[in-house]
Amino acid sequence: MESFALIFVTAVLLGTTGYLIGSMVGHIRKEKRTENLKKIWSNFALSIAFCALFLVSWVAHGFAQWQKYKAEQEDHNQPVEVSEFYFEFSASTLENWQSEFLQLFSFVVLSALLIHHGSAESKDSDDRMEAALQRIEKKVGSKS
């Protein structure tokens, strides 16, 4: 059972990370065929920067958690086992991701359903934009 859990957790962690990074790289490669390298950086700098920050912080998180795990095992005169650490690291990573995905999902759903007057994401901004365009068309049409 433990080996199944190890395989499953590894698949979730690597699958999620691989899918997101692979999607970004795939999209960049698709754009690269039609654009020059400078344009690629300006179009994808935010994604690339967040990907790099994520990977660096994930490695740092692993390093910090390894030090804590090792110290706790030594305090209790227990052996330091990589597989046990991996489960702890995976659990903390998945707990973090779960809360972040819930937060993002809630934001997406609520911003699609609720209005914050004047917000670019709000439904009312489209109505105001359409009304402004109609006023402009009226003015332009009356001058001609």
Secondary structure, 3 states (H helix, E strand, C coil): CHHHHHHHHHHHHHHHHHHHHHHHHHHHHHHHCCCCHHHHHHHHHHHHHHHHHHHHHHHHHHHHHHHHHHHHHHHCCCCCCHHHHHHHHHHHHHHHHHHHHHHHHHHHHHHHHCCCCCCCCCHHHHHHHHHHHHHHHHHHHHHC
